[in-house]
Amino acid sequence: MSYSGKRLQLSFNSPVILGFTLACFVVMVLDRISLGGTTRLLFSVYRSSLLNPLTYIRFLGHVLGHADWQHFMGNIMLILVLGPLLEEKYGSANILFVILATALVTGLVHFLLFPYSRLLGASGVVFALILLSSFASFEEGKIPVTFILVALLYVGQQVYSGIFIKDNVSNLTHILGAIVGAGLGFVMNKNKMKRY
């Protein structure tokens, strides 16, 4: 196929986000094949013995697991919209760090505070990316109004839902993801300013 004499090529513009998406998809397929066995074993976090090595894998792996295809699609669509722009701005290593930090923080908090339930899904990562994106126009000594609005709307909604709506959504995970994204966004932008 040619366009003005040039061939169009696929561009793998966001290796971390594309890799994360592919990993979530593979885990979802494995979940369906194993009737949920692989997700329970490796890709959801819950209270288990600290002597079990799989406990530590689940602290990070839970962000790859999803309850069903609707849960998967809801998270992955937002990650694919936000992630590539953020990976281009902050770099692949920083986005990988945001994902891992979000997974670890949300996994540990759930492990400690909610011993009788399982946590899985990338919604904490989604909220981290949402808050991180609001720092895109960060300037030294200025707080972007978009950050304030996003924080109020997204975090406020999660607080409201956590108090007044009883469902299977982990609002605390969303709030923690938002805090990780906001904190790392602030630090990364501050460090970027110092280099210039």
C-alpha positions, 0 to 999 in steps of 0.5 A: 500500500502506498501513499504519496510514494511512501509505504505505510508501516505499523509503528510500535510507538508505546512498547510498555503500554502495548506489552502491558495490554498484551499481557492482560489479554494473555492472562484473560485467555488463560483465565477462560481456559483454566476456568479462573484457576490461573487468575486465582493462583497468580493474578489476584491478590488476597491474604496468603502466607508470606512463606508462599513465593506466589504471594509476592508474584500476586502483589504485582500480578493482580493488575494483569488479571480481570474478572471478565471481558467487560472488566478487561475492555473497560480498563484496557480502552482507557490505558490504550488512550492515555498510555501512549501519550504518557509513554511518549512524554515520560519515557518507557522506563518511567511508565513501567515504574508507574505501573509497577509502583501502582501494582505494589502499593494497591496490592500491599494495601489490599493484602493488609486491609482486606483479608477476605476478598480478592483484588484484581484488575488494572483500574488502579493503573488506569487512575494512576495514568489519569492523574499522571496525564493531568500533569502533562502541562506542569510548569515549575511553581504552578499547579495545573487547574486540570490536575485539580479538576481531575483530582476532585472529579475522579477521586471525589467520585470514588470517595462517594461511591465507596461510602454510598454505593455497595458493589464489587468495585475497589474504590480504595484501589482507584484512590491509591492509583490516583495518589501514586499517579499524582505523586509520581507525576509531580516528581517526574515533572519536577525532575524534568524541569531541573534538567532544563 
